Structure formats: structure tokens, C-alpha cells
Amino acid sequence: MKKRHLALVLALVMMVTTLAVTTTPVLAATPTANSFTRIAGQNRYETATAIASMGNVKQLTDVIIASGNNFPDALSVSVLAKKLNAPVLLVDSTVADSNDAFDFMTSNLSKSAIIHIVGGTGVISTDFEIKLKSLGFSNLDRIGGADRYATDTLIAQKLDVPSNTPVVIAAGENFPDALSISSIASSKGYPILLTGKDSISEGVEDFLVHDNPSQVYLVGGTGVISEAVESTIHSLVSTTVTRIAGTDRFDTAAKVLAQFSLNPKTVYIASGLDFPDALAGSALASLTGDPIVLTGSLGSRAPAPIGAYLQTLYSTNVSPSIVAFGGAGVVADSTLADVVNVLAGAPPLVIEATSSTLLRGLTVAVDPGHGGADVGAIGYSGTYEKNNTLAVGLKLADLLKAAGAKVILTRTGDAPPTGSQYTESSDLQARVDIANDGKADLFVSIHNDSFTNPAAGGTSTYYNLNNPQSDKGKTLAQNIQNQVLQQFGLNNRGVNNANFYVIKYTNMPAVLVEIGFISNQNEEQILCSPDDQQKAALGIFRGILAYKGLLD
């Protein structure tokens, strides 16, 4: 199939899956006094071990293991990593797919080393403990609470910081703000506490009351941490609460850097659209307290707020080294070239359509199929459709939000929209109501296909002729189908009319995407892979861009 190429404003950098590159320095695209270095592997797990290898591995006594699929439990772990001088290794959902972490540990650790497992058994299963013990590691320390906030509180308690130590509070429902301040907080020994948008957990309340911090830094705007939460924090502490917030994740990251008046020796660059590389990199960056700068992948240049921060460094004669976490598909060469050029005195080449304006004014309802007791289709090796659809839905939401769109998710966790009161009819109606009541402009439902014959495979996208905007729905479906096929090259099962409830009764152009067949052994591996889930999200995202006329 002939590839579509991005318009000039999006040239070169729409890919977001990690590509294999070396860790040797790479020269910038145009001659400058500086160059940049990448630390990267073929996927997030190899990248994490490559980052870990950059530390002093001969003196390691502790290692932290975190999930490479879900960010919440490990968002605040960088402070513990600094305290223990421990790298953060990422593991996949199964032991069999986590050999990068196991190989690193067997090659670099003594059997007396302590392995800290971050997250409950629902995040990192007991199979990992069994595997570690079989490798001779008996000092296992699981740090896992009932949810992300309980786990976060356990991490903070393990730091055992003196009373009156400043703390950072960041959103626990997304990753950018916590990771943008992670290395700074870690170098200073400030615990990072997580909060929901509209409520604060009992554990965090207890921590604040008990430790009475001398300063609270609240990272993120009211869209991620409400004024009600800020008021609650004020009522719990008798000190200054400083909110650090920008107009988007990149602007917030730049304001974090400005708040702490850094004079960095190294500026670490990581994607602001996915968490793994920044999470693993936070342990390395925390050793010196140098910043992690988050960038997008929608424009071919550094986001405007980051460009302004870099210009400030140049104007004060600060010339740090540039190190990127992840391959060129995660942080584009053109972005790094721009960073290097600005630090050499050139103005930042910020595109007109920055990552926060490209889809401004568009509201998209993203519907990860199934959830809770409704596991959806069950895969060839026993995996659940509901987990795959949620992962793709959350990644798609991040891409859309970074492009300026408003996103309405029908679910953000395992539970379906009806919660414990689930019935199939009420669940489907709830999804329709969420989209219609939110006045979404587009509706995208994400699914995995299944069939009794395990040889069946391919990608298909559906619209409904009875939808009030079926013509536009068909056009949207065609664009999404084309772009998802470009990501994987699976069998093209076409764009078809179907009587699915959620695309029939929604008021806006609506599609249902069957990314691949979970009943097919090969396609199941794609559907369960975090890197391929990112590709699927990207394909759907590009399909929406094509539908809006933003791809040529």
C-alpha cells in the first residue's frame, strides 16, 4: 500500500515506537558545536537495561522492578531509586517476555542484592517472585498497595525522610507532570505523592499531617489537580503550597525547570507522550539532579516552552550535554537537532502547529471495549481483550490530548462504565450516553477480533448505515483502516457496515476498530505488546488526522 506522508508541519516524526539504535554519540542534523547521545534499545525493556548499564553497576546492591505496561505504581519511585542508588528495570506482563531485566540482574548483581518489586500482584504477578528465587535472588521486597495511591504512600514511607522535608504532589492519573519533576525531587530527597484530580487519598493525607512538610510543590494545572484538592492540602499543612502549572504538559515541564533555577550539566530528553523511557531514565537523571525534558512527537521541532527554556540556558552560558532516552521513533532526530542548535545560539525552530493546537476544538470519545467481568474475547494463550483495548485507548487519548483535542474516555480503568451494576445492554447504552452527553465530534470504539479458526487474522473497521452521520463515519473508518494497516501490515479485512450498538446509536461519526485477531497466535502477541499497542494508537490517531485533512 502506498504510504501517505505527513504534511510539512508534521514531517519526519509521527512514529512513536522505539527503534533500534546504538548508544554511541550521533551528530546533529546540521553542524553545531554540540552533538547528542542516545541511550536506546529495540524496545522499552532494552532501553531500560541500557539506561541501567550507564550507572555504576559494579556497586549495585539494590534494583527496582516496575511494570513497563502501566505507569501509576512507579511514578514516584525515582526518589527511592536515588536513595538506594538503584536502577529501574522494566518488566512485561509475563516472565517469558521480561528476559532483558532478568539478564541484567544475573549479569550485574550478587545473589544477596535486594530486588524491590513495585506494585501489587495484579501489576507484577507472583510468577516474577518465583522466577527471581529460581535465579538465586532471595531478598525480595514487594512494595504494593491496594491501588496506585496506596503503593505511592508505601514508597514515600520507605524513604524515611525527616519531618518538614518538602514534598511534591502530582497527578496519579497521568504520567507527564510527575516525571518532569522526578529527577529534581529525587536529587533533593523530596517525596513524590500522587493524587486524583478531585480527591486526595487517605494515605497521602496521613503522610502530610504526620510529616508536616516545610513546602508543598503541586505540579500540574486545575485540569489534572482541582482547586478542591489544593484546598484540602492547604487544610492539612501549615506551610506554603506552590502550584507549578503551564498550559499543557510541555509548558508545565518548562515551568518546573524554571522554578528550580537549574544549572544542568546534562539535559535528558524523553517522550512526553509515553512513560517508559522517562520512568527508567529518572533513576539515572536523579544521580545528578539534572532535568528530564519532555518533548512531543507531533512536530519536527522542540515544543515552544522547551525551546524557551533552552534559550535561557544559552543566554546564561550554560552548555549541557544532550542525552536522549529512546530511539528516533520516540524522540526524533530533528527534535534533538533543534535542541542542540538552540544551545549553540540558534533560535528554536518551533513549528506553527505545535502539539497543543493541531486538533484544538475537536472532541473525541474513545471507547476501550469491554472491562471488568466482561473480559471480551480470550486470546490464543489466554490473554484478555479488555486489557489490550484499554492500553490502546489510553495511549490514543494521550496522542489526541497532546494534539490539543478534548478526549472523553468511556473507561479509564478495568471497570466498565456501569461499574459493578454491569449488564451488556446497560453497558452499551452507557458508552453511547457518555459520547452523546459529552457532545463528542467523533466516536472510536477499540476492539480485538476473534474466531474459532486460529488462522483467521487481519484488521477491519466498521461504521453503521443507520448512524445519523454514516457518510462521515464511513470516511473516518476508511482513513483509520488505512493508517492502522500501515502500522502492522496485517490482512486487510476492509471497511464494512455493521450493526454494532455503540456506532449505531451515537450521534456523531462513529467507528469500531478491530485491530487484529486475539485468537490468532501471532496477532495476539501484537495486540498484547505495549510497543505495538502504541503503534495501534498511532494508526488510529493518524486516521483521525487524515479524516481532518491533516495528512497529504
C-alpha positions as CSV (number, residue, x, y, z in Angstrom):
1,M,0.0,0.0,0.0
2,K,1.3,3.4,-0.9
3,K,2.4,5.3,2.2
4,R,0.9,8.7,3.0
5,H,3.4,11.3,4.0
6,L,2.9,13.8,6.7
7,A,2.4,17.4,5.8
8,L,5.3,19.7,6.3
9,V,4.2,20.7,9.8
10,L,4.4,17.1,10.9
11,A,7.4,16.0,8.8
12,L,9.6,13.1,10.0
13,V,8.3,12.4,13.5
14,M,4.9,10.8,13.7
15,M,6.4,7.5,14.7
16,V,6.3,6.7,18.4
17,T,7.6,3.2,18.8
18,T,11.2,2.7,19.8
19,L,13.6,1.9,17.1
20,A,16.9,0.1,17.5
21,V,19.8,2.5,17.7
22,T,23.3,2.4,19.2
23,T,24.3,4.3,22.3
24,T,27.2,6.0,20.6
25,P,27.0,9.7,20.0
26,V,25.0,10.8,17.0
27,L,25.9,14.0,15.2
28,A,23.2,16.6,14.9
29,A,21.5,17.1,11.6
30,T,23.2,20.4,11.0
31,P,26.8,21.3,12.1
32,T,26.9,22.7,15.6
33,A,29.4,22.9,18.4
34,N,27.5,20.1,20.2
35,S,26.1,16.7,19.5
36,F,23.6,14.4,21.2
37,T,23.8,10.9,22.6
38,R,21.1,8.3,22.6
39,I,20.6,5.6,25.2
40,A,18.2,3.2,23.5
41,G,17.3,-0.4,22.7
42,Q,14.9,-2.1,20.3
43,N,12.0,-1.6,22.8
44,R,11.3,-0.1,26.2
45,Y,12.7,-3.0,28.1
46,E,16.1,-2.9,26.3
47,T,16.1,0.8,26.7
48,A,15.6,0.5,30.5
49,T,18.5,-2.0,30.8
50,A,20.7,0.2,28.6
51,I,20.0,3.1,30.9
52,A,20.7,0.9,34.0
53,S,24.1,0.0,32.4
54,M,25.1,3.6,32.4
55,G,25.3,3.7,36.2
56,N,28.0,2.1,38.4
57,V,26.8,-1.5,38.0
58,K,29.7,-2.9,40.0
59,Q,28.5,-1.4,43.2
60,L,24.8,-2.2,42.9
61,T,23.1,-3.7,46.0
62,D,19.5,-2.9,45.0
63,V,17.4,-2.9,41.9
64,I,13.9,-1.7,41.4
65,I,11.5,-3.6,39.1
66,A,8.5,-1.7,37.6
67,S,5.8,-2.5,35.0
68,G,6.6,-1.4,31.5
69,N,2.9,-1.6,30.7
70,N,1.3,0.6,33.4
71,F,2.8,3.7,34.8
72,P,0.9,4.6,38.0
73,D,2.6,2.4,40.6
74,A,6.1,3.5,39.7
75,L,5.6,7.2,39.1
76,S,7.1,8.2,42.4
77,V,9.8,5.5,42.5
78,S,12.7,7.7,41.3
79,V,13.2,9.2,44.8
80,L,13.6,5.7,46.2
81,A,16.0,4.8,43.3
82,K,18.2,7.7,44.2
83,K,18.2,6.8,47.9
84,L,19.2,3.2,47.1
85,N,21.4,4.0,44.2
86,A,19.3,1.6,42.3
87,P,18.4,1.4,38.6
88,V,14.7,1.0,37.5
89,L,14.2,-2.0,35.3
90,L,11.0,-2.6,33.4
91,V,9.2,-5.9,33.0
92,D,6.5,-7.0,30.7
93,S,3.2,-8.7,31.7
94,T,4.8,-12.2,31.7
95,V,8.0,-13.6,32.9
96,A,8.7,-15.1,29.5
97,D,8.7,-11.6,27.9
98,S,10.9,-10.0,30.6
99,N,14.3,-11.5,29.8
100,D,16.0,-8.1,29.5
101,A,15.5,-7.4,33.1
102,F,16.5,-10.9,34.3
103,D,19.6,-10.9,32.1
104,F,20.7,-7.6,33.6
105,M,20.2,-8.8,37.2
106,T,22.0,-12.2,36.7
107,S,24.9,-10.4,35.0
108,N,25.4,-7.5,37.4
109,L,24.0,-8.4,40.9
110,S,25.2,-10.6,43.6
111,K,22.7,-13.1,45.0
112,S,22.4,-11.0,48.2
113,A,21.1,-8.0,46.3
114,I,17.7,-6.7,47.2
115,I,15.1,-6.7,44.4
116,H,12.3,-4.2,45.1
117,I,9.1,-5.1,43.1
118,V,6.9,-2.0,42.7
119,G,3.2,-2.8,42.5
120,G,0.8,-5.5,43.7
121,T,0.4,-8.9,42.3
122,G,-2.2,-7.6,39.8
123,V,0.6,-5.4,38.3
124,I,3.6,-7.7,38.6
125,S,2.5,-11.3,39.3
126,T,3.9,-13.8,41.8
127,D,5.4,-15.6,38.8
128,F,8.2,-12.9,38.9
129,E,9.0,-13.8,42.5
130,I,9.2,-17.5,41.7
131,K,11.5,-16.7,38.7
132,L,13.8,-14.5,40.8
133,K,14.1,-17.1,43.5
134,S,14.9,-19.7,40.9
135,L,17.8,-17.4,39.8
136,G,19.1,-17.3,43.4
137,F,17.7,-14.0,44.5
138,S,16.0,-14.4,47.9
139,N,15.9,-10.8,49.1
140,L,12.7,-9.7,47.6
141,D,10.8,-6.6,48.7
142,R,7.4,-6.1,47.2
143,I,6.1,-2.5,47.5
144,G,2.4,-2.8,46.6
145,G,-0.8,-1.4,47.9
146,A,-4.4,-1.8,47.0
147,D,-4.1,0.9,44.3
148,R,-1.6,3.4,42.8
149,Y,-2.1,5.8,45.7
150,A,-1.6,3.2,48.4
151,T,1.6,2.0,46.6
152,D,2.8,5.6,46.3
153,T,2.3,6.1,50.1
154,L,4.3,2.9,50.8
155,I,7.2,4.2,48.7
156,A,7.1,7.6,50.5
157,Q,7.1,5.9,53.9
158,K,10.1,3.7,52.8
159,L,12.1,6.9,52.1
160,D,12.0,7.7,55.9
161,V,12.6,11.4,55.3
162,P,12.9,13.8,58.2
163,S,9.8,15.7,59.2
164,N,9.4,19.1,57.5
165,T,11.0,17.8,54.3
166,P,9.4,19.4,51.3
167,V,7.1,17.2,49.2
168,V,5.9,17.1,45.6
169,I,2.3,16.3,44.8
170,A,1.5,15.3,41.2
171,A,-1.4,13.8,39.3
172,G,-1.7,10.0,39.6
173,E,-4.0,9.6,36.6
174,N,-1.3,10.6,34.1
175,F,2.4,10.5,33.9
176,P,4.0,13.7,32.4
177,D,3.9,16.0,35.4
178,A,5.3,13.5,37.9
179,L,8.1,12.5,35.5
180,S,9.0,16.1,34.6
181,I,10.0,16.8,38.2
182,S,11.1,13.3,39.1
183,S,14.9,13.7,38.8
184,I,14.8,17.1,40.6
185,A,12.7,15.8,43.5
186,S,14.9,12.7,43.7
187,S,18.2,14.6,43.9
188,K,16.7,16.8,46.7
189,G,15.2,13.9,48.6
190,Y,11.6,15.2,48.2
191,P,8.9,12.5,48.3
192,I,6.6,12.5,45.3
193,L,3.0,12.0,46.4
194,L,0.2,11.2,43.9
195,T,-3.4,12.5,44.0
196,G,-6.5,12.1,42.0
197,K,-7.9,15.0,40.2
198,D,-10.8,15.7,42.6
199,S,-9.8,13.8,45.7
200,I,-6.8,13.0,47.7
201,S,-6.2,9.6,49.2
202,E,-6.3,8.9,53.0
203,G,-2.7,7.7,52.9
204,V,-1.4,10.9,51.4
205,E,-3.5,13.0,53.9
206,D,-1.9,11.0,56.8
207,F,1.6,11.5,55.3
208,L,1.1,15.2,55.1
209,V,-0.3,15.5,58.6
210,H,2.4,13.3,60.1
211,D,5.4,14.9,58.3
212,N,4.2,18.5,58.1
213,P,6.4,19.4,55.1
214,S,8.1,22.8,55.0
215,Q,7.0,23.3,51.4
216,V,4.5,21.6,49.1
217,Y,5.0,21.8,45.3
218,L,1.8,21.0,43.5
219,V,2.7,20.1,39.9
220,G,0.0,20.5,37.2
221,G,-2.9,22.8,36.4
222,T,-6.5,22.5,37.7
223,G,-7.3,20.2,34.8
224,V,-5.3,17.5,36.5
225,I,-5.4,18.6,40.1
226,S,-8.5,20.5,41.1
227,E,-8.8,23.6,43.2
228,A,-10.7,21.4,45.7
229,V,-7.7,19.1,46.2
230,E,-5.4,22.2,46.6
231,S,-7.8,23.5,49.3
232,T,-7.7,20.1,51.1
233,I,-3.9,20.3,51.0
234,H,-3.9,23.8,52.5
235,S,-6.1,22.5,55.3
236,L,-3.6,19.7,56.1
237,V,-0.4,21.6,56.2
238,S,0.7,24.9,57.8
239,T,3.2,25.9,55.1
240,T,3.3,27.3,51.6
241,V,1.7,25.4,48.7
242,T,3.1,26.3,45.4
243,R,1.3,25.2,42.2
244,I,3.6,24.8,39.2
245,A,1.5,24.7,36.1
246,G,1.5,25.5,32.4
247,T,-1.0,25.4,29.6
248,D,0.0,21.8,28.7
249,R,2.4,19.1,29.8
250,F,5.3,20.7,28.0
251,D,4.7,24.1,29.4
252,T,4.4,22.6,32.9
253,A,7.7,20.8,32.4
254,A,9.3,24.1,31.4
255,K,7.9,25.8,34.4
256,V,9.2,23.1,36.7
257,L,12.7,23.7,35.3
258,A,12.3,27.5,35.8
259,Q,11.1,27.0,39.4
260,F,14.3,25.3,40.4
261,S,16.8,27.5,38.5
262,L,18.8,24.6,37.3
263,N,22.4,24.8,36.0
264,P,22.4,21.4,34.4
265,K,25.5,19.5,33.2
266,T,23.2,17.2,31.2
267,V,19.7,17.7,29.7
268,Y,17.9,14.4,29.3
269,I,15.3,14.3,26.6
270,A,12.4,11.9,26.7
271,S,9.0,11.5,25.1
272,G,6.1,13.3,26.8
273,L,3.6,11.0,25.0
274,D,4.5,7.7,26.7
275,F,6.1,7.0,30.1
276,P,8.6,4.0,30.0
277,D,11.8,5.7,28.9
278,A,11.3,8.7,31.2
279,L,10.5,6.4,34.0
280,A,13.6,4.3,33.6
281,G,15.7,7.4,32.9
282,S,14.6,9.2,36.0
283,A,16.8,6.9,38.1
284,L,19.9,7.9,36.0
285,A,19.0,11.6,35.9
286,S,18.4,11.7,39.7
287,L,22.0,10.8,40.4
288,T,23.0,14.4,39.5
289,G,19.6,16.1,39.7
290,D,19.8,17.0,36.0
291,P,16.4,17.6,34.3
292,I,14.4,15.3,32.1
293,V,12.9,17.5,29.4
294,L,9.7,16.1,27.8
295,T,9.1,16.5,24.1
296,G,6.3,15.6,21.8
297,S,6.4,13.7,18.5
298,L,3.8,15.7,16.6
299,G,6.1,18.4,15.4
300,S,9.5,18.1,13.9
301,R,10.9,20.5,16.4
302,A,11.1,21.0,20.2
303,P,7.8,22.3,21.8
304,A,7.8,26.1,22.2
305,P,8.1,26.1,26.1
306,I,11.1,23.8,25.9
307,G,12.7,26.0,23.3
308,A,12.3,29.0,25.5
309,Y,13.9,27.1,28.4
310,L,16.9,26.1,26.2
311,Q,17.3,29.7,25.1
312,T,17.5,30.7,28.7
313,L,20.4,28.2,29.2
314,Y,22.2,29.6,26.2
315,S,21.8,33.2,27.4
316,T,23.3,32.3,30.8
317,N,26.3,30.5,29.1
318,V,25.1,27.0,30.2
319,S,26.0,24.4,27.6
320,P,24.9,21.0,28.9
321,S,25.3,17.6,27.2
322,I,22.2,16.3,25.5
323,V,21.2,12.7,26.1
324,A,18.0,11.2,24.7
325,F,16.2,8.3,26.2
326,G,14.8,6.0,23.4
327,G,15.2,5.7,19.7
328,A,14.5,8.1,16.9
329,G,10.9,6.9,16.8
330,V,10.4,8.1,20.3
331,V,12.4,11.3,20.3
332,A,13.0,12.4,16.7
333,D,16.5,13.3,15.4
334,S,15.0,16.6,14.2
335,T,13.9,17.5,17.7
336,L,17.3,16.7,19.1
337,A,19.0,18.7,16.3
338,D,16.8,21.7,17.3
339,V,17.8,21.3,21.0
340,V,21.5,21.2,20.1
341,N,21.1,24.2,17.7
342,V,19.4,26.3,20.4
343,L,22.1,25.6,22.9
344,A,24.6,26.7,20.3
345,G,22.8,30.0,19.9
346,A,20.3,29.4,17.1
347,P,16.6,30.4,17.7
348,P,14.3,27.4,18.3
349,L,12.6,26.2,15.1
350,V,9.2,25.7,16.6
351,I,6.5,24.9,14.1
352,E,3.3,26.9,13.8
353,A,1.1,23.9,14.6
354,T,2.5,22.9,17.9
355,S,1.4,19.8,19.7
356,S,-1.2,21.7,21.7
357,T,-3.0,23.3,18.7
358,L,-3.2,20.7,15.9
359,L,-6.6,19.3,16.9
360,R,-7.8,22.1,19.1
361,G,-11.6,22.3,19.2
362,L,-12.1,18.6,18.4
363,T,-13.8,16.3,21.0
364,V,-13.2,12.6,20.5
365,A,-14.9,9.9,22.5
366,V,-12.5,7.0,22.9
367,D,-14.2,3.7,23.8
368,P,-11.9,0.9,25.0
369,G,-14.2,-2.2,24.6
370,H,-15.3,-4.4,27.5
371,G,-13.9,-4.2,31.1
372,G,-14.4,-5.7,34.5
373,A,-16.2,-9.1,34.5
374,D,-16.7,-8.6,30.7
375,V,-13.2,-9.7,29.6
376,G,-14.1,-9.7,25.9
377,A,-12.5,-12.2,23.6
378,I,-9.9,-14.5,25.2
379,G,-6.7,-15.0,23.3
380,Y,-4.9,-18.0,21.9
381,S,-2.8,-18.2,25.1
382,G,-5.4,-16.9,27.5
383,T,-5.0,-13.1,27.3
384,Y,-8.0,-10.8,27.7
385,E,-9.3,-8.4,25.1
386,K,-10.3,-5.9,27.7
387,N,-6.7,-5.3,28.8
388,N,-5.5,-4.7,25.2
389,T,-8.3,-2.3,24.3
390,L,-7.7,-0.2,27.5
391,A,-4.0,0.1,26.8
392,V,-4.6,1.3,23.2
393,G,-7.4,3.6,24.3
394,L,-5.2,5.3,27.0
395,K,-2.3,5.7,24.5
396,L,-4.7,7.1,21.9
397,A,-6.1,9.6,24.4
398,D,-2.5,10.8,25.2
399,L,-1.8,11.4,21.5
400,L,-5.1,13.2,21.0
401,K,-4.7,15.4,24.1
402,A,-1.1,16.3,23.1
403,A,-2.5,17.5,19.7
404,G,-5.0,19.8,21.5
405,A,-8.1,17.6,21.3
406,K,-10.5,17.1,24.1
407,V,-10.9,13.4,25.0
408,I,-13.8,11.6,26.6
409,L,-12.9,8.1,27.7
410,T,-15.7,5.6,28.3
411,R,-13.5,3.9,30.9
412,T,-10.0,4.7,32.3
413,G,-9.5,1.5,34.3
414,D,-10.6,-2.1,34.3
415,A,-14.2,-1.3,35.4
416,P,-16.8,-0.7,32.6
417,P,-18.8,2.5,32.7
418,T,-21.6,0.8,34.6
419,G,-19.2,-0.4,37.3
420,S,-20.5,-3.3,39.4
421,Q,-24.0,-3.0,38.0
422,Y,-23.0,-4.4,34.7
423,T,-25.3,-5.9,32.1
424,E,-24.5,-5.9,28.4
425,S,-27.4,-3.7,27.4
426,S,-26.7,-1.1,30.2
427,D,-23.0,-1.1,29.4
428,L,-23.5,-0.4,25.7
429,Q,-26.1,2.3,26.4
430,A,-23.7,3.9,29.0
431,R,-21.0,4.2,26.4
432,V,-23.4,5.8,23.9
433,D,-24.6,8.2,26.6
434,I,-21.1,9.2,27.5
435,A,-20.3,10.2,23.9
436,N,-23.7,11.8,23.2
437,D,-23.9,13.7,26.5
438,G,-20.3,14.9,26.0
439,K,-21.2,16.2,22.6
440,A,-18.2,14.4,21.0
441,D,-17.4,15.2,17.4
442,L,-16.1,11.7,16.7
443,F,-16.5,8.3,18.4
444,V,-13.9,5.5,18.2
445,S,-14.5,2.1,19.8
446,I,-11.5,-0.2,20.1
447,H,-11.7,-4.0,20.0
448,N,-9.9,-7.3,19.2
449,D,-11.4,-9.7,16.8
450,S,-11.8,-13.5,17.4
451,F,-12.8,-16.6,15.5
452,T,-12.9,-20.4,16.1
453,N,-10.3,-20.9,13.4
454,P,-6.9,-19.7,14.8
455,A,-5.7,-19.0,11.3
456,A,-8.1,-16.1,10.8
457,G,-6.5,-12.7,11.0
458,G,-6.4,-9.2,9.9
459,T,-7.7,-5.6,10.6
460,S,-11.2,-4.4,10.0
461,T,-13.0,-1.1,10.7
462,Y,-16.8,-0.7,10.9
463,Y,-19.4,2.1,10.5
464,N,-23.2,1.9,10.7
465,L,-25.5,3.0,7.9
466,N,-28.2,4.0,10.5
467,N,-25.9,6.3,12.3
468,P,-27.1,9.9,11.6
469,Q,-23.7,10.8,10.2
470,S,-23.0,7.4,8.5
471,D,-21.3,9.0,5.4
472,K,-18.7,10.8,7.6
473,G,-18.5,7.6,9.7
474,K,-17.6,5.6,6.6
475,T,-14.9,8.2,5.6
476,L,-13.5,8.1,9.1
477,A,-13.4,4.3,9.1
478,Q,-11.6,4.2,5.7
479,N,-8.9,6.6,7.0
480,I,-8.4,4.7,10.2
481,Q,-8.3,1.4,8.4
482,N,-5.6,2.6,6.0
483,Q,-3.4,4.0,8.8
484,V,-3.7,1.0,11.2
485,L,-2.8,-1.3,8.3
486,Q,0.3,0.8,7.6
487,Q,1.4,0.1,11.2
488,F,1.2,-3.6,11.1
489,G,0.6,-4.8,7.5
490,L,-1.9,-7.4,8.6
491,N,-4.6,-8.8,6.3
492,N,-6.9,-6.1,5.1
493,R,-10.4,-7.2,6.0
494,G,-11.9,-4.0,4.8
495,V,-14.3,-1.3,5.9
496,N,-17.8,-2.6,6.4
497,N,-21.2,-1.7,7.6
498,A,-22.2,-3.4,10.9
499,N,-25.0,-3.2,13.4
500,F,-22.8,-2.6,16.5
501,Y,-24.9,-0.8,19.1
502,V,-22.2,1.8,20.0
503,I,-21.8,3.0,16.5
504,K,-25.5,2.8,15.6
505,Y,-26.9,5.0,18.4
506,T,-24.2,7.6,18.8
507,N,-25.0,11.0,17.2
508,M,-21.6,11.7,15.7
509,P,-19.4,9.9,13.0
510,A,-18.6,6.6,14.8
511,V,-16.4,3.7,14.0
512,L,-15.4,0.4,15.6
513,V,-11.9,-0.8,15.0
514,E,-10.9,-4.5,15.2
515,I,-7.2,-4.1,15.3
516,G,-6.4,-7.8,14.9
517,F,-7.4,-11.3,15.9
518,I,-6.7,-12.2,19.5
519,S,-7.5,-15.8,18.6
520,N,-4.5,-15.8,16.2
521,Q,-1.3,-16.7,17.9
522,N,0.9,-14.2,16.0
523,E,-1.6,-11.4,16.2
524,E,-2.2,-12.0,19.9
525,Q,1.4,-11.1,20.5
526,I,1.0,-7.9,18.6
527,L,-2.2,-7.0,20.5
528,C,-0.6,-7.6,23.9
529,S,2.7,-5.8,23.2
530,P,3.0,-2.3,24.7
531,D,5.1,-1.1,21.7
532,D,2.5,-2.5,19.2
533,Q,-0.3,-1.1,21.3
534,Q,1.4,2.3,20.8
535,K,1.5,1.6,17.1
536,A,-2.2,0.8,17.1
537,A,-2.9,4.0,18.9
538,L,-0.8,5.9,16.4
539,G,-2.5,4.3,13.5
540,I,-6.0,5.4,14.8
541,F,-4.6,8.8,15.6
542,R,-3.2,9.2,12.1
543,G,-6.5,8.1,10.7
544,I,-8.2,10.9,12.6
545,L,-5.6,13.4,11.2
546,A,-6.2,12.1,7.7
547,Y,-10.0,12.4,8.2
548,K,-9.4,16.0,9.2
549,G,-7.3,16.7,6.2
550,L,-4.1,17.0,8.1
551,L,-2.2,14.3,6.2
552,D,-1.4,14.6,2.5
